């Protein structure tokens, strides 16, 4: 399983401060600490801010001048492509939805730059609540990839795990999101093609309804279930020593990102 470090996120005050001050050393230290903890790649999440998005080339150069690590880059790079041009090795664009127009454009750019692409299994036409809806979108993604000539090996499909917004259903589910749907989707995506795409989950999205003190234990419960279902890639807090210990105890191989 690929473990992608999530700490370079604009909700992380340390990362945001480094961005605002263009602090090379703080940025590299944050990147290095994740790699040393076991991350096989690093996710750079700049949110929707175009101003911050314009810093992506600086981020790529600063990190990769000091560390040999592949990066998952916010979808800003679809319109500001300099970061894809200078990235060493294969970059990953994270992420676009399965909406046809957006997906077609993103796949053409990913193919041109030989980049990977994360696709969320939601679209402007469909926000699935069940397995069949997710598989329907997954098939559409694979069909678009065939049309554009993007290899399935360059695709990550995200079944979109998230907490239940209704407190009553949250309590009834003992804190778990719609995990059965997500687990079954991960398993069945592998059966859609002789060359199935990889699956990916951002585990922290499942626990935004919890307090900070509860999130680690929740992730520690969830990760083994995802691993058993065959998840290929997880975006997570690899600086959480308890969670990394669970990853190792679950015999999750810390493989290199492509």
Protein Blocks (a to p, Z undefined) as FASTA:
>chain_A
ZZddfklcfklmklmmmmmnopaklmmmmmmmmmmnopabdcddebjafklmmmmmmmmm
mmmmmpccdddddfklmmmmmlmmmpgcjdddddddfbfklmmmmmmmmmmnopacdddf
bdfkbccfbfklmmmmmmmmmmmmmmnopafklpccdehiaddfblklmmmnnopacfkl
mmmmmmmmmmmpfbdcdddddfklmmmmpcfklmmmmmmmmmmmmmmnopabdcddfklm
klmmmmmmnopacdddZZ
